[in-house]
């Protein structure tokens, strides 16, 4: 069996079918971008909810996070795949079950799932900002929403960027769940390649292509972690002499 | 009364079962400089925070320039009337000194950026830190950070500045530079309420000193009164501890 891995002709066939892999790669990338956007937007909202004074909002966020973190992603996606069309039919009153495009299923699936994790990242980021920051903002007359927008959230960026990139990386890998519902993504195409030829090279190719997306992200995480530890350098402001003279 | 800036009537504050402020009545004139002293846990910080509605009174009310503070109007009132200088400075660490000073004027008071920068630079000049405009707060010493915080409070041009133990988090050698700035600021016609243990500061600027303990104002008078002739035994005891 393993002899086949070193069989040159099998590699030739695999490399000859790159079109298939690239198509899958493209679908995966699209799902990643849309899924990331959804998870960031929803996750930020849920993360802010979990730090507000409103019990209802905190409860909404908590229940969401616990549900999505404690159930497997494949189960969620397959459920949406099977039940989604009928639910949509009931909601929209259509004559027949409403078909959900695999792309939508994919990005909504990973988006909702990772929103739970993003929410936790945002929450810990906000909690790392000292209480005094909100008090200073309120004492200047900022509303809580303005305080979050101008003062609190920007301060969390440094702390949350590395774990957020980590989430992005996990999201990329988790898009492979789409193969379970014939999503046309990279994993699905590799699977069908291997299925029709019986060449394991297909999976190696899939690994290589996932790696191409994930490895730079992992490097980015490391870079951001290093950068977060640096002290900020003074900005030059026109008309103000830099500090050197005074310090000397 | 037209020249009353802050009027506190029957103010009570509970934290759970803890009765922190007990029936406080206090009137502060426009432009008056009031220093509040007292042992820790006496309620003085809570009192000053109630004036900015950072703490919500349990009962009673705080009236600023004739308008009672409520949950609804307190942000608008804060914008118009008061800013707070904190023990921990609470500068925004992700912004330069200049941005710290211009944020509220630009976003809240709708000043143009140029105008806000001009005001900010004047304020920084006044606290002796114009050179540090482009610096980030964490690269400044504690004393410098607190001077920036005072400049930030000046920039919004409110008639009241509240100081909540502004020198308590500072190394001893930095206390004076902050007090100097506050003393200089006291020449303006702003109303200053200051919680502090710096009796020399009180002597130089205060029109009135309040001694608080156990959630009540136990004694009040001029700074001289407190140096020469305090009456309340707890007040005497406290002054002995901080002056010697």
Interface residues (C-beta under 8 A of the other chain):
Chain A: X130 X132 X133 X135 X136 X138 X139 X140 X141 X142 X143 X146 X150 X151 X154 X155 X157 X158 X231 X232 X233 X234 X235 X236 X237 X240 X241 X242 X243 X246
Chain B: X52 X53 X54 X75 X76 X78 X79 X80 X82 X83 X84 X86 X88 X90 X91 X92 X93 X94 X96 X98 X103 X104 X107 X108 X130 X131 X132 X133 X134 X135 X136 X138 X139 X156 X162
